[in-house]
Amino acid sequence: MINVPPLKPAERDRLLKLATYASVAVAVLLIALKSSVYLMSGSVSLLASLIDSLMDAAASVINLFAVRYALKPADHEHRFGHGKAEALAGLAQSAFITGSAVLVLLQGIDRLLNPRPLDSAWLGIAVMLFSIAATIGLLLIQRHVIKRTGSTAIRADSLHYRSDLLLNASIIVALLLAAYGIQRADAFFGLAIALFIGYSAIQIGRDAVQILMDRELSDEVRAEALQLARSVEGVVNVHDFRSRQSGHDWFMQMHVEIPAQTPLVQAHDLGERVRARIVERFPQTDVLIHTDPV
């Protein structure tokens, strides 16, 4: 749960589209380069990286459509907006990443049992160095976008690309060892990468499921919201506080206790003051207040 500063809708749309377009472009470029070198070298670890890039491209395309859908305003059939499309995209990414991990695992086992020398290992190393540079550039863009928007889909995509840095570095080590005659190193590194990719998939899927299941916002955010509500003059206490997240939007609802003799108009104004104070601190929040006489 990321607390983000106020951001105009047009600026948020621009940043999300920038991140998704950049992700697709980097994935497609790396697929073209890795495919060519894999056909020349036959490296399992390079195949792992190629499959990972193919999954990146598929996940990025899903992200592209999911983010565009999530940016649509609330309508008659979706009164709470379309923000959960981002969590669905994260769940789809998890499935893609898991599939790539299984495929690489099987290929690594086969190459471990049937080792063979690699060709064009140095060319593969050059491609992996370029991949690292391109990935770092993309991560810098994604980091800026996540900081400004708090997007679940972009955060999931960024997690995968961060794991790619370790993956690409390990592939360089595997290719270096293979170039000096240690053939099984390529297969061992491929197996290790597959397990690491699978672990990343579990993390992404878990976060997406929590949002789809309407998990409460973080304890820190909830505690601060309660403190803000109770700090309004005239509020006796607050109970039945609930919260959830849908894409960029947060939703909070609470029962505000006020003196029983408070006139209806004043009770309404008091509830509005509570709502305004919370929204001032968390602008992305939709707050529903119910007043209880005590």
N, C-alpha and C positions, 0 to 999 in steps of 0.2 A: 504494500500500500504506500504509494508515493505522494507526499504533499507537494503540489506544484503551485507556482505563483499564478495570479490571474493572467489570462491569455485570451485575446480576442479570437472568436471562432474562425475568422478568415486566416489569421496567422497560424492557428493550430492546424487547420486544413493544409496549409502550405507546407508546414514542417513535416506532417505525417506523409504527405505525398512525396516530398523530397527523400525521406528515409526509405520508403518502399521502392521508388524508382531506382535509387542508388543500389539497393540490395539486389534487385533483379539484374541490373546492368553488370555488377561485379560477378554475380553467379554465372551469367551467360558467358562472360569473357573467360573466366577460369575453366569452365567446362570445355570450351574450344581448345585452350592450351593444354589442359591435362589429358584430354582425349588423344591428341596427337602424340604426346610423349608416351602415354601408356601403350599405345599400339607399337611404338618402337622399342620400349623397354620390357614390357610384361611384368612390371613390378606390382606385387600385391598391395604394398603400402600406398603406392601411387593410385592403384585402383580404388583403394579405400577413400583416398582424397577425392577422386573423380566422382564416386558414388555420392560422397558427402556433398559435393558441389551440385550434383543433379538434384539431390534432396533440397539443397538450399534454394535452387531455382524454383522447384515446385512449391516449397513453403513460401517463398517470396511472392510468387504469383497469387497464392491463396491470401497472403497478407494484403496484397494490393487490392484485391476485391473486398476482403473483409473490412479493411480500413475505410474504403470508400463507402461501404454500406453502413459502417458504424458512425460515420460522420453525418448521416442523414438525421434531420431533426425528428423529434417525436411526432407521431401522427395518430389518427383515430384508432388504428389497430395496435399500435405500439406506444402506449401512453408514457412509458418509462424510457423511450428512446430505443436505439439500436446498438448500444455500446457493447452488449455481450457478444456481438459478432467478433470482436477482438479476441475474447477468450476462446471462442470456437476455433479461430485461426490458430491460436496457441495449441489447442488440443490436436488439430490436424497436423501441425508441425511435429508434435510428439509422436504421432503415428508414423509419419514419414521417416523421422530420425531412427525410430526403432527398427523399421524395415531395412534401412541402410546398414544398421549395426549387425543385424542377422546375416545379411548378404556378405558383408566383409568378413564376418566370423567364419562362415562356411568356406569362403575362398582362402582365408588364411590357414585353416586346418588342412585344406587340400595341398596348398603349397608347402606346408610344413612336412607333410608326408611324402611329397614328391618335389623336392627342391630342384631348381634349375638356375643357371647363371642369368644375370640381367644384362641387357644391352642399353646403351645411351644413359647410363646412370648420372653422368655429369649434366646432361641436358635436363634430366628430371630435377636435379638439385637447383638449377637455374630457374626452372618454372616454379618450384616451391618457394624460392626467395621472392620471386615476383608476387606470388600468392600472399605471402606474409605482408608485403608492402601494401597491396590492394586491400587486404582485410583490415589492416590498421587504419587506413584512410576511411573505410566504411564505418568502422567502430567509432571513430571520432564524430562522424556525422550522426550516428545513432545515439551516441552519448548525449550530444547536444539536444536532440529531439526528445529523448526520454526525460531529460532534466526539465524541459519546457512543457511537455504534454503529459508525462506519466503513462504513456500508452502501454497496455499489456501486450499487444501483438508485437510492437517494436522491441519491447524488453525481452520477449521470448526469442525473437530473431537475433537480438544482440547476444544473448546467452549462447546461442549456437555458434555464432561467429567468433566469440571469445574462445570457445573450445577449439575452434579451427586453428587458432594460433599455436596451441600446444600440439595439435595434430600435425600441422605443417612442419613444425620444428622437429618432431619425432621422425617424420618421413625423411627429412634431410639426413638425420643420423643413420637411419636404416639404409638409405641409398649410399652413404659414405662407407658403411661397413660392407655392404654388398659389393661396392666397387673394389674393395680390397680383399675380396674372396670369402667373406663370411656370409654365405648365401641365406642361411636360415634366419638371419637377423631381420630380413625383410618380412618374413612370415610372422615372427614373434611380435614385431612392431605392429603389424596389421591386426593381430589378435588383440593387443593391448588397446589400440585405437578403437576397435569395435566395442570393447567393453566400456571405454570412456564415453563413446557416443551414446551407448545405451543408458548410461548414468545421466547424461544431459537430458535425454528424452524423458526420463522419469521426473526430473525436476520441472521441466516445462509443462508436462501433463498434470503434475500435482498442482501447480499454481493455477492453471486454467480451470481445473475441476473445482478448486476452492472458490473461484469467482462465480462460476456457473451455479454452485450450491449456495450462493449468497452468504458467504462467510462474513463475519463481522469485520469492520475496519480494525486497524491496529489498536492495541491497548492504549498507546500514547495519544492517538487521535481521539478516541472515545473519551478518555479521561479529560482531555482539554476541552472537548465540546461540552461535557457535563459541567465542568468548572465555569465555562462561559455562561451557560444557562443559569446556574445557581447564583452567579454574580450579579444578575439583573435585580435591581431594587424592587421588592414586592414579591419575589419568588420565594416560597417557603422551602420547596424541595423539588427534585425531579426523580421520576421513576419510570419503569417500563421503557428504557432507552434501547432502541434498535438501530442498526446501521447495516449498509451493504454497499457494494460497488458494482457499477455497470459501465465498463469502458472507462472513460474519463470522468464520468459523473458519479457522485456519492449521494446516497440517500440516508437521511436520519429521521427518526420519528421518536417522540417522547411525550410523556404526561407531565405537565408542569403544575405543581400544587400551589394554589394561591388562597388567600383568606376568603372564607365563605361569604362574607358580606360585600365582596367586591362587585360593583355593578357590571353588567354584561359588557358594555362598551369598554370600560377600563380593563376588564379581563381580556378582551380581544386585543387591545393595544399592548397589554403586557406580553401576550403571546407573540405579537409582531416584533416587539423589542428583543425577545429571546431569539427569534428566527433571524433578525437582522444582525445580531451580534455574532451568531455562528457563521452566517454567510459572509460577513466581513472578514472573518478569519479563514474560512474555507469556501472560496467563491464558487467552486464546482459542486456545491452541495445543495440538494433539494431537501428542505426541512419541513416536516409536518408536526404541528404542535396541537396537543389536546390539553385543555385546562381542566384541572380537578379542584373543586372547593374543599378546603380543610378548615 
